[in-house]
């Protein structure tokens, strides 16, 4: 696990708020303690969206400058970025907010946003920042790898964030792998626990109760007396195309 930890990105959706199937609320103290623990374990990149609480209500006494930032930009933000000057000011706000001189990853939160007028303008500006070493990689968060074919026809993205878990393995379909290899796309996966469903059957939503794959998964875990969290990490780590989790 220690070796694998450097591959992990800290998802911050649940920090300072309630999130997921179990609806667990993480207050300021718990959130900060978890961040400190993660950093000590060599998890040093934060996955943040512009609609997360950690972004909109910046917590006190959190030193973001020591973290790498992976930032997803939502449509709500993009709708305001109608000119290069507004984009320039927005980027300055990001650097000030996180007290950094460079952002590791900037992603479009939805693939459709890339094809809007504001999205295209924003992508052009991000490309400029990348050339000037202010942004390491430009990416997009998608729900289906089929979207990649259309995106790569028009946008030379560097990385993609996509769901991947024991129930959703579209990432490893031959056509997806072929595209990833051809364009040398860096793959980040999310939803590996499916909001906790795959590690705690007590929180299964009603529409998953009779799912055959879910039943088989928990029967396998129970029969072999395995830890579902460890098994999930092993499953993810066996995919050589996955760069970050």
N, C-alpha and C positions, 0 to 999 in steps of 0.2 A: 504493500500500500504506500509506503514512503516514496518509492520510486515513481509510483503512479500519481502521487499528489501534485507533482510539478506540471502534470497534464491538465489538472483541474482548474476550472474558473469558478469563482464564487458567485452564484446566482443570488441577487439581492432583493428579489421580489417580495420576500417574506420579512425583510428587516424593517423594524419600527412599525409593523402593521400586521394585519391578518391576511393569510393567503393559503390556498391549497384546500384539498378535500377535508383535512382535519380541522381547518379553521383556526389554527394555533396563532395566537397573538404574541409577537416578540417585541417586548418593550425596549427602551433605550439601553438599559444595562445589559440585558441578555444579548441584544444585537451586537453591541460593542464587544462583549466577551467572546462571542462566536467569531467575530472578525479578527480579534487578537489571536485566538486559538488557530484559526485557519492560516494566518500569516506565519505563525511559528512552525506550522506543518508544511511550509513552502507553497501554499496556495496564495499567489500574489497578484492575481488579476480579478477585478470586479466586473461582473456583468450587470450593467445598469441600463434601464430604459428611461426615456424622458417623461414617462408617466408613472414611474415608481416613486414611492415616498422618499426614498433616500436621495433622489434627484431634486424633487420639488421642495422638500423641507430638510435642507442639509443639516444633519445632526451636529451638535457641538462636540468639540474635542476629538474629532476624527481626522487623522492626518492622511488625506487622500494622496498627498504627493509621493508617498512611498509605494503606492499601488499602481499597477498598470490598469488602464481603464478600457473596457469594451462597452461602447455606448450605442444603444439602439435609438434611432430618431423616429418618433411617431408622426402620423399624418397631421395631428393637431399642431405640432411644431412646424412641419413643412408648409402647411397652409399659410403661415405667417411670413415665410421666407421668399418673398416675391421678387427681391432684387439682390444683386451681389453685395450691396452695402449692408442690407439686413442680414445676409448670411455671414458676412465678415464680422458684424457686431455679435451675432449669435455664437460664432466660434470663439471669439474673444471671451464671451461670458463663460463658455465651457472651460477654457483654460484657467480662467480666474476661479471658477467654482471648485475645480479639482486641483488647483495650485500646481499645474504642470505645464511643461513646454511642448509636450508631445502626447498624442492619444494613440494607444496601441491599435485599437480597432474602432471604426465607426461604421455602423450598419443601418440600413433602411429596415424599419420594423416590419414592413409589409412590401412584398415584391411589386404590387400594383403602383406603389408610390414612386418607384423609379421612372415610370412612364408618364408621369404628370409633368406639366411645364415646370413647376417648382422643383420637382424631383430631379429633372435633367439638369437644371441650373445648379442645384446643390451638388450633384455628382461631379459636375465640371469643376466646382470650387474645391471639392474634396481631392480631386485629381491634382489640382494645383498645390494643395497642402502636402500631398504625398510626395510630389516632386521636390518640395522644399523641406522634406523630412519632419513635417509637423504631424503627420498621420502615417502610421506604419502600413495599415491595410484597410481597404474599403470592402464592405460586404453587404449581405442582405440576409434577413431572417425569412425562411420559407417554411411551408407546411408540407410541400410535395416536391420531390426532386424533379418532376416533370417540368416545373417552372423554370429550371435552370436552362433548358434548351432555348427558350425565348429570351431570357435575360442576357445570356452570353452572346447572342446575335448583335446586341446593341451596346452592352456595357461590359468593359473588361474588369470585372470584379475579381478580387483576390481571395475572398473567403465566403463561406456560406454557413449559416447556423440552421440546423434542421432537426426535427424530432427523430429519436432512434431509441428503441427499447425492444423487449421481447415480443411485443404485440405489433410493433411498427418497424419493419425491416426493409422498407422501400429503398433506403440508402444503398443497400448492397445488390440491387437489381443490376444486371449486366450493363444496361444502357446508361445507368447512373455512374457506375464505376468507370466506364469508357470515357464519359464526359469529364469526370474528375481528373483522370489521368491526362487527357488531351490538353486541358486548360490549366493543369497544375493548381487546382482549387484547394485551398486549405479548408478542411471540414471540421466544424464545431458541432457537437450534438447536444441537444437539450431534452428535457422530459424523460430522462432515463428511468426515473421511478414512477412516471406518470402521476405526478403530484402525490406520491406516497402510496398509491393504490397497489403497486407491485411489491411493496414491503409490509403492508398491513391490510389484511383482508377485512378487518373490522370496519374500515372506512370505504368499502366498495360501494359506489353509487348503485341504485337499483337496476339500471340498465346493464350493469356488468355482472350482476349476480349469477346469471346463467351462461355467461360467456365461456365457451369450451376451452379457449386458450388460457384464460385466467384460472379456470379449474385445474387444468393440466399443470400449470406453473406451480400453484400452491401444493398440489399433490406431490409433485417432484421435490419441492422444498421440504415438505413434511416427511416423505418416505425416506429421504436421504439425510435427514436431520441437518439441513444446511441453513446458513444465515442468508436471507434474501438480499441484504445489502451487499455482502461480499460476492454473492453469485452474480448480481447485476453488474458490479464493477468488473468482474472477470469476463462477463459476456461482452461488455463494452471494450475492454482492453484487448480482446482477441481480434478486433477489427483494425487492421494496420492502416486503413485510410483515415481513421479518426485522429485528428491532431490535438484537439482540446475538448474538454467535457464540461 
